[in-house]
């Protein structure tokens, strides 16, 4: 089983990219992990918001299989402590999906059609962050979750 973090758009901050890649390498010591960037540059950004969201949803669903489990990162989703997230991750991994996909939506969020397909809507914060910062926050929390599950000393309560 692979865990993937999908996001729309480009990455452009080399400092954040280096930190994200560091956490991704750490995660890979526990479980197969990949960062996937979905190019949405060709979409017409002048479309009405709902149409743009559906076009982005189409780009995403084309890349998914029936055995993938989608978790959408959304500011209105469920919040977790780090320990709760570790437990939820373990529970989700026990469902034995082919892939667990954590999705960061586009500039306007995630289409309702994708939210409805999601196993879980999860929030990292009520704040709004740039996509690349969300990638960093999430990869750190995913790494933290694995260290919690392995009873390692990274996380302190």
Secondary structure, DSSP 8 states (H G I E B T S, - for coil): -EEEEEEES----HHHHHHHHHHHHHHTTTSEEEEEEE--TTS-TTS-HHHHHHHHHHHHHHT--TTEEEEEEEEEEE---HHHHHHHHHHHHTT--SEEEEEE-BTTB--HHHHHH-SEEE-S-SS---HHHHHHHHHHHHHHHHHHHTT-TT---
